[in-house]
Amino acid sequence: MPIRPFALRSLLLAPLVIACAPSKPATPYPTAEPPEGEASEAVEPLAPTAVRFRERELDLAPFLEGFPYTHFTPSLEHGRLFYIETGDRYLLRALALPAPDQVDQAVAPLELGAGEALTEIDWSTRSLWGLHMHAPSNALWLHADARNDEQMNLWRLDLATPAAQRVPLQITHADYVYGFGFAGEHSPTPNRIAYLARTGQQAPYRTCLRLLDAGDPSGAKADREILCDSPALSFTWGTPRFSPDAKQVYFAAQIDGDRKRVQIVEVDLSREVPQAKPITDVTVSRSTPRLLEGWVDDDQLLFVADDGGYGDVYSWSRRTRKTKRLTKHSQALLGAKALRVGDRLAALVAHGTPAGSTLELIDGKSGAVLGTASVPGKVTIDDAHAGRAIWTQEAPDKVFEANLASFTRTGAGEVELRNDPLIRLAGPLEASLVRCEPEAVQIPTFDGRSLHAFVLRPKQPLPAGQAIAMVRSFYGGANDWNRYDHILCAAGITVVSPAVRGSSGFGTDFQALNDRDLGGDEIVDLFWVARWVERELGIPGPRIGVYGRSHGGYATMRAMTFPPETNGRGESFRFGFGLAEAGFSDIVAFHDATNIPDWVVLEAGDPAIPEDLARLRDRSPLSHVDRLDAPLFLLHGGNDWRVPVDGSRSFAAAAEAAGKPVTYIEVEGQGHNIEGQERIVAAWQARLDFIARALAD
């Protein structure tokens, strides 16, 4: 039965770029002073948010101050929206959400500037991955670290304490907490938390399921170990969920440490010796199972998984021990949340492609579709509870839009939807943030496949004959708004963002194309994209750069040091310059130091296997520094544990020793992202100075 059409309205939200301390050059950083003997012109001082690129002065204020909010975490159950206000300091704030009884009244857009500051802690100096409001103890539980090093633990913020005195109290002291979940405020044990605590700074790790009393977390017996994992079944990321009677707990675990053999396991807490037993089919390849909150008739657990190749909703019965597939999608799953509509449990599901998204409301028991709506952007479902859901949308030309959906059943049993915009941005602000004109294209590559890509053309391009293009090396092709890309467009630079093989969003088969081939054919795809840019956009190779961060930082270094004989392809392309941020250059050292070694094994191979070890060394950019023949810019946070900073340090040192053109900037006190307004501005000036010098050279 059809849902009434969504009332869709454009809203803009500048995504968070997390700040870091003032840029600290790890190698001498070139100044902007003219060579000796040349006269220098008087230069007007820039505003604190402005940067220069060639003849342009770019004011980054709209990107940094126009909509300084991010990390939205709504809790419809408790009627509050939690979020971070960015700037020189990042503050955690909260704002009341419209009450459920307002369903027949007009809902005014939220005034984010009026949010209450919950603590004076500066979150630009720390990582905050998640939070949970626990009403019985009037506390906010945080999944956070202390110093941007991703040593994640559980922290408690007492909301009964005056705001000026509130400081998060560290409750757990693990080397790493994968995730946590509450039993539920209406369960027999409303104060019970299940969390997965990992021990060890280097693999192999030991991870244990622990139970914690949220009502008295410092009590003598408040925190107790239930059971620990083994190499055969290792616990991993996810949110543990309790059964309605709190006698069982469910979470994700990997068979033999394999990211493609992830199971949902059940632990019966009533047993004298609890054990973790898979409830999913162990013979099926699966990488992303996630448990939804809420049970159907206190018997059926809802979860999402990619068993079918794209991501679907499944139910599992405690009574029959059987699994039922509720959806059959042929598009990427974008999100799902469970909610009650009338007296029935339903699930709001989003799936889509780079061309748009579909929202579906399905019955939680049968999977029957109760209504659908299509939208042009990429949808995220942030929260759902008691007939209401908060969903967001963005696209390359839409910064952000947040909506409150309210579902009700009519007397005839049909489902009706009311959709109210929650967050709006003014038209002029949106125009100042959307600086690219996006076009979706298909780019052929070496094996006959076509790669989806977005070409983002600057609304104010550089003068004729001076065009510059930059190719995103990984994590490209997404149907979302990206601040980095739009700042490049503001500088007049064309951005080409392809989804090379290994990218998510196009099914598990496409994503698996670079398994155990890290730095192989994904880089050849980049070369074909670059040649397409030369041919179709008319921009010569010396004016085409490559850039990326994290995996993309590695891919950038690899593309600029790539041996043509790799995989027997005989492929190469000489990029004019590259920007590699938070990347790794030695795959073996990265495996040994990172907090995600299982990712390395999946993507590249196991260094404990001699054949794999040889390939990992050959695929490491550090092994081919001698091939670097174009300027390369490296940027890294000094506290990064996900991709440790030694990856950039080692490459910079080797390149400098070999006389290669490298610029390295390390940001003290920052992690995998660079946060804080002053640090972001400094990083952008360094990037643009580098590009200008690279092209001048």
MIDRENFI-172236 format. One record per residue (C-alpha): x negated, z negated, y. Coordinates in steps of 0.05 Angstrom, whole numbers, padded with zeros to 5 digits, always signed. Layout:
XZY
...
END
This chain:
+00000+00000+00000
-00032+00022+00064
-00060-00025+00115
-00042-00012+00187
-00098+00026+00222
-00154-00016+00250
-00157-00021+00325
-00229+00001+00333
-00265-00010+00398
-00337+00001+00418
-00380-00061+00429
-00454-00064+00440
-00502-00116+00416
-00578-00113+00422
-00607-00130+00354
-00657-00186+00349
-00731-00172+00352
-00764-00239+00339
-00817-00259+00388
-00888-00281+00382
-00943-00313+00422
-00981-00274+00475
-01019-00216+00444
-01088-00238+00420
-01135-00179+00408
-01171-00187+00342
-01218-00131+00363
-01235-00113+00435
-01174-00083+00467
-01186-00024+00515
-01168-00038+00587
-01131+00008+00633
-01188+00009+00683
-01216+00078+00701
-01286+00097+00676
-01344+00076+00719
-01352+00122+00779
-01279+00141+00784
-01234+00115+00839
-01176+00071+00819
-01109+00079+00851
-01069+00020+00875
-01015+00006+00824
-00952-00031+00840
-00945-00094+00798
-00892-00089+00745
-00832-00133+00736
-00839-00184+00679
-00796-00140+00634
-00825-00072+00654
-00877-00029+00619
-00911+00037+00637
-00917+00100+00596
-00953+00158+00629
-00913+00172+00693
-00854+00129+00672
-00837+00058+00687
-00790+00030+00634
-00751-00033+00647
-00739-00068+00581
-00691-00118+00613
-00628-00085+00583
-00659-00090+00513
-00682-00162+00523
-00632-00192+00572
-00571-00146+00572
-00543-00177+00509
-00591-00232+00487
-00554-00254+00424
-00568-00245+00350
-00565-00278+00281
-00489-00283+00283
-00464-00330+00228
-00389-00343+00232
-00353-00398+00194
-00279-00383+00195
-00267-00443+00151
-00293-00488+00207
-00272-00445+00266
-00342-00436+00294
-00390-00379+00308
-00464-00396+00304
-00515-00350+00336
-00583-00347+00371
-00593-00333+00444
-00659-00297+00454
-00706-00296+00513
-00771-00332+00526
-00742-00386+00481
-00692-00375+00424
-00635-00425+00424
-00584-00438+00368
-00514-00439+00398
-00443-00448+00373
-00376-00425+00399
-00304-00437+00377
-00270-00380+00341
-00196-00363+00351
-00153-00410+00311
-00111-00383+00252
-00046-00400+00289
-00065-00349+00343
-00048-00291+00297
+00013-00273+00339
-00024-00282+00405
-00073-00238+00441
-00145-00256+00422
-00193-00255+00480
-00264-00230+00469
-00314-00286+00460
-00355-00311+00519
-00422-00318+00485
-00455-00346+00548
-00410-00407+00542
-00436-00427+00474
-00460-00498+00463
-00535-00506+00451
-00540-00544+00385
-00613-00563+00392
-00671-00550+00439
-00715-00523+00384
-00747-00455+00401
-00731-00410+00342
-00779-00356+00365
-00833-00401+00335
-00796-00411+00269
-00757-00372+00217
-00682-00385+00208
-00653-00348+00149
-00585-00381+00142
-00541-00440+00158
-00481-00476+00130
-00432-00522+00165
-00416-00584+00124
-00355-00618+00155
-00354-00682+00112
-00421-00703+00140
-00414-00668+00208
-00480-00634+00196
-00509-00564+00198
-00555-00547+00140
-00609-00496+00156
-00652-00451+00111
-00713-00450+00155
-00788-00459+00161
-00831-00499+00209
-00880-00448+00236
-00860-00376+00221
-00897-00376+00155
-00835-00368+00111
-00847-00433+00074
-00772-00440+00071
-00738-00507+00061
-00672-00542+00075
-00664-00578+00141
-00606-00620+00166
-00581-00621+00238
-00537-00681+00252
-00482-00657+00299
-00461-00729+00314
-00526-00739+00352
-00526-00721+00426
-00548-00648+00435
-00610-00666+00475
-00635-00710+00418
-00618-00664+00360
-00679-00644+00319
-00673-00613+00250
-00695-00662+00196
-00733-00631+00138
-00698-00652+00074
-00734-00613+00019
-00809-00604+00014
-00817-00545-00033
-00867-00489-00026
-00807-00443-00021
-00731-00449-00028
-00698-00385-00053
-00627-00405-00033
-00575-00461-00033
-00500-00470-00041
-00449-00525-00033
-00398-00546-00085
-00342-00539-00035
-00307-00588+00010
-00245-00591-00035
-00283-00598-00100
-00292-00663-00138
-00362-00668-00110
-00358-00643-00038
-00428-00668-00020
-00465-00633-00076
-00516-00579-00060
-00550-00535-00112
-00616-00505-00091
-00673-00466-00123
-00741-00496-00106
-00805-00457-00121
-00873-00490-00131
-00939-00453-00120
-00972-00413-00066
-00989-00357-00114
-00957-00326-00175
-00940-00347-00229
-00892-00394-00195
-00848-00449-00225
-00777-00453-00198
-00727-00508-00212
-00653-00517-00202
-00642-00582-00164
-00580-00620-00141
-00579-00655-00075
-00530-00705-00045
-00513-00680+00025
-00479-00745+00042
-00542-00786+00031
-00600-00737+00025
-00654-00791+00033
-00626-00836-00021
-00668-00857-00080
-00631-00812-00129
-00604-00761-00079
-00649-00703-00102
-00657-00691-00177
-00684-00636-00220
-00636-00604-00270
-00679-00552-00305
-00736-00504-00290
-00747-00431-00306
-00795-00396-00353
-00832-00330-00353
-00777-00302-00396
-00722-00321-00346
-00747-00334-00276
-00700-00358-00221
-00697-00317-00157
-00663-00304-00090
-00590-00316-00080
-00536-00367-00064
-00518-00413-00122
-00442-00422-00133
-00406-00479-00167
-00346-00474-00213
-00281-00502-00183
-00290-00567-00221
-00365-00569-00202
-00385-00575-00276
-00422-00509-00277
-00468-00474-00228
-00484-00400-00226
-00543-00362-00195
-00590-00303-00204
-00650-00299-00251
-00698-00244-00272
-00714-00227-00344
-00790-00225-00353
-00798-00226-00277
-00769-00156-00272
-00731-00141-00207
-00689-00090-00245
-00667-00138-00299
-00632-00190-00256
-00578-00231-00289
-00526-00281-00266
-00537-00344-00306
-00493-00405-00319
-00517-00476-00323
-00470-00527-00353
-00484-00591-00315
-00444-00633-00364
-00492-00620-00422
-00544-00672-00438
-00598-00618-00436
-00573-00563-00389
-00595-00492-00403
-00591-00427-00362
-00552-00374-00400
-00540-00303-00375
-00467-00284-00367
-00481-00212-00349
-00502-00156-00397
-00577-00164-00407
-00583-00092-00432
-00561-00062-00365
-00609-00047-00308
-00588-00089-00248
-00624-00109-00185
-00577-00139-00134
-00523-00184-00164
-00491-00230-00112
-00438-00283-00123
-00376-00285-00078
-00346-00350-00056
-00278-00364-00088
-00247-00362-00157
-00186-00325-00184
-00138-00375-00216
-00197-00424-00223
-00222-00379-00280
-00251-00314-00254
-00316-00311-00216
-00324-00251-00169
-00392-00219-00159
-00423-00153-00136
-00476-00115-00174
-00506-00045-00178
-00495-00034-00253
-00458+00030-00238
-00511+00058-00192
-00482+00043-00123
-00454-00027-00121
-00386-00052-00144
-00343-00115-00149
-00337-00148-00218
-00301-00209-00245
-00323-00255-00301
-00277-00302-00338
-00299-00372-00357
-00244-00373-00409
-00257-00306-00445
-00331-00300-00425
-00317-00226-00409
-00334-00183-00349
-00287-00134-00315
-00307-00079-00266
-00258-00079-00208
-00285-00021-00167
-00319+00046-00182
-00356+00068-00120
-00399+00130-00110
-00426+00105-00044
-00472+00048-00025
-00441-00020-00024
-00448-00050+00045
-00416-00117+00034
-00360-00158+00003
-00326-00224+00016
-00270-00260-00020
-00210-00287+00018
-00139-00310+00003
-00082-00265+00026
-00019-00304+00015
-00025-00339-00052
-00073-00287-00082
-00148-00282-00080
-00171-00214-00053
-00237-00183-00033
-00254-00144+00029
-00305-00092+00009
-00345-00043+00051
-00381+00019+00024
-00407+00081+00057
-00458+00135+00073
-00497+00152+00136
-00435+00191+00157
-00390+00129+00159
-00360+00071+00122
-00296+00052+00086
-00265-00017+00086
-00222-00034+00025
-00179-00095+00011
-00173-00103-00064
-00135-00151-00108
-00184-00201-00138
-00151-00201-00206
-00134-00128-00219
-00179-00091-00170
-00118-00053-00143
-00131-00026-00073
-00084-00059-00024
-00107-00019+00036
-00165+00022+00066
-00192+00041+00133
-00249+00089+00152
-00298+00078+00209
-00356+00121+00234
-00410+00068+00235
-00444+00022+00185
-00402-00039+00169
-00423-00110+00153
-00374-00163+00130
-00400-00229+00158
-00348-00279+00134
-00278-00285+00104
-00231-00344+00094
-00157-00357+00087
-00131-00287+00104
-00182-00272+00158
-00249-00236+00160
-00302-00220+00212
-00333-00152+00205
-00382-00114+00248
-00400-00041+00259
-00460-00005+00288
-00489+00066+00289
-00547+00102+00322
-00503+00110+00384
-00464+00044+00376
-00504-00019+00386
-00454-00069+00359
-00381-00085+00350
-00350-00148+00321
-00278-00154+00299
-00231-00207+00272
-00185-00179+00218
-00123-00219+00199
-00086-00201+00135
-00014-00221+00120
+00035-00204+00065
+00103-00178+00085
+00168-00196+00051
+00163-00131+00012
+00095-00152-00015
+00055-00103+00028
-00007-00124+00065
-00011-00116+00140
-00073-00121+00183
-00083-00142+00254
-00152-00126+00281
-00178-00160+00345
-00244-00144+00379
-00286-00207+00385
-00349-00182+00420
-00351-00128+00473
-00405-00099+00516
-00391-00065+00582
-00398+00011+00584
-00457+00011+00632
-00496-00038+00588
-00482+00004+00526
-00507+00066+00563
-00571+00029+00582
-00584+00011+00509
-00566+00077+00476
-00624+00121+00499
-00623+00171+00441
-00576+00228+00423
-00570+00224+00346
-00562+00283+00299
-00557+00277+00223
-00598+00331+00188
-00621+00349+00118
-00695+00363+00108
-00721+00398+00045
-00778+00367+00007
-00827+00389-00047
-00784+00380-00109
-00721+00416-00084
-00687+00353-00060
-00660+00347+00011
-00675+00284+00050
-00623+00255+00097
-00652+00240+00166
-00630+00224+00236
-00663+00262+00293
-00659+00217+00354
-00671+00259+00416
-00686+00224+00482
-00632+00231+00535
-00689+00239+00586
-00742+00280+00549
-00813+00290+00571
-00830+00353+00611
-00834+00419+00575
-00897+00426+00535
-00909+00351+00532
-00859+00333+00477
-00879+00278+00429
-00846+00262+00362
-00854+00200+00318
-00834+00199+00245
-00811+00133+00214
-00851+00123+00151
-00801+00080+00112
-00733+00045+00121
-00708+00107+00157
-00643+00145+00157
-00599+00084+00168
-00532+00091+00204
-00548+00035+00253
-00576+00020+00322
-00650+00003+00324
-00681-00025+00388
-00750+00001+00371
-00726+00073+00366
-00685+00070+00429
-00744+00043+00469
-00784+00102+00443
-00728+00149+00467
-00729+00114+00534
-00803+00133+00538
-00782+00206+00526
-00805+00207+00453
-00765+00241+00398
-00755+00199+00336
-00745+00228+00267
-00719+00176+00218
-00717+00203+00146
-00694+00168+00083
-00754+00184+00039
-00750+00173-00036
-00745+00100-00053
-00697+00086+00005
-00635+00045-00007
-00565+00069+00008
-00566+00132-00036
-00557+00102-00105
-00604+00067-00153
-00631+00132-00182
-00658+00155-00114
-00684+00086-00098
-00722+00085-00164
-00759+00149-00150
-00819+00111-00122
-00820+00056-00174
-00892+00047-00197
-00910+00105-00149
-00921+00066-00084
-00960+00109-00036
-00948+00172-00077
-00890+00221-00070
-00857+00179-00015
-00917+00200+00028
-00911+00273+00008
-00838+00269+00033
-00866+00247+00100
-00912+00307+00103
-00853+00354+00091
-00814+00319+00146
-00873+00327+00194
-00878+00401+00179
-00803+00407+00190
-00813+00375+00258
-00867+00426+00274
-00823+00484+00251
-00754+00464+00275
-00769+00422+00337
-00830+00462+00359
-00875+00401+00368
-00947+00412+00345
-00980+00366+00294
-01028+00332+00343
-00967+00307+00382
-00931+00280+00320
-00942+00207+00303
-00922+00165+00244
-00900+00092+00249
-00870+00035+00209
-00872-00039+00194
-00878-00080+00129
-00872-00028+00073
-00872+00023+00131
-00936-00007+00158
-00969+00006+00091
-00938+00076+00087
-00966+00092+00156
-01037+00072+00137
-01029+00109+00071
-01004+00173+00105
-01065+00173+00150
-01114+00163+00094
-01079+00202+00038
-01121+00238-00014
-01089+00307-00025
-01100+00304-00100
-01051+00245-00108
-01001+00261-00164
-01032+00331-00167
-00991+00354-00107
-01047+00381-00063
-01009+00356-00002
-01034+00333+00066
-01014+00330+00139
-01057+00307+00197
-01014+00263+00242
-01038+00257+00313
-01034+00181+00313
-01002+00123+00276
-00973+00054+00289
-00974+00006+00229
-00944-00062+00239
-00943-00121+00190
-00970-00075+00136
-01015-00086+00076
-01077-00044+00062
-01102-00072-00004
-01046-00074-00056
-01082-00120-00104
-01099-00171-00050
-01028-00165-00025
-01000-00179-00094
-01044-00241-00100
-01026-00270-00032
-00954-00250-00017
-00892-00291-00031
-00859-00229-00063
-00909-00208-00119
-00851-00184-00163
-00837-00130-00111
-00909-00105-00117
-00903-00101-00193
-00838-00061-00188
-00862-00013-00134
-00936-00005-00152
-00953-00036-00219
-00982-00099-00250
-01055-00113-00231
-01062-00151-00296
-01058-00083-00333
-01124-00044-00326
-01090+00024-00318
-01044-00004-00264
-01102-00039-00230
-01140+00026-00222
-01080+00060-00192
-01066+00002-00144
-01137+00006-00119
-01133+00081-00109
-01066+00075-00073
-01094+00023-00024
-01109+00051+00045
-01169+00004+00048
-01201+00046-00007
-01197+00109+00035
-01215+00086+00105
-01265+00143+00108
-01207+00192+00110
-01179+00163+00175
-01190+00216+00228
-01136+00201+00280
-01123+00139+00323
-01087+00081+00288
-01054+00020+00319
-01046-00044+00279
-01003-00103+00299
-00992-00166+00258
-00967-00238+00265
-01020-00289+00247
-00973-00333+00205
-00942-00277+00163
-00937-00298+00090
-00890-00243+00066
-00943-00191+00084
-01005-00233+00097
-01045-00216+00159
-01109-00204+00120
-01081-00134+00103
-01088-00113+00176
-01151-00153+00189
-01188-00121+00130
-01168-00050+00148
-01186-00060+00221
-01255-00089+00203
-01270-00033+00153
-01247+00021+00202
-01288-00008+00259
-01349-00013+00214
-01340+00060+00195
-01333+00081+00268
-01260+00101+00259
-01209+00100+00316
-01170+00035+00306
-01137-00014+00354
-01117-00082+00325
-01075-00136+00358
-01059-00201+00323
-01005-00247+00351
-01020-00320+00341
-00964-00364+00314
-00918-00307+00294
-00894-00287+00225
-00867-00222+00196
-00833-00206+00263
-00857-00212+00335
-00809-00256+00375
-00803-00281+00447
-00791-00240+00509
-00861-00244+00538
-00892-00227+00472
-00845-00169+00460
-00860-00139+00528
-00935-00147+00517
-00929-00114+00448
-00892-00054+00478
-00942-00044+00533
-00997-00044+00480
-00960+00007+00437
-00947+00054+00495
-01018+00048+00522
-01043+00066+00453
-00999+00127+00447
-01020+00152+00516
-01094+00143+00499
-01086+00176+00431
-01054+00238+00462
-01105+00239+00518
-01161+00238+00467
END
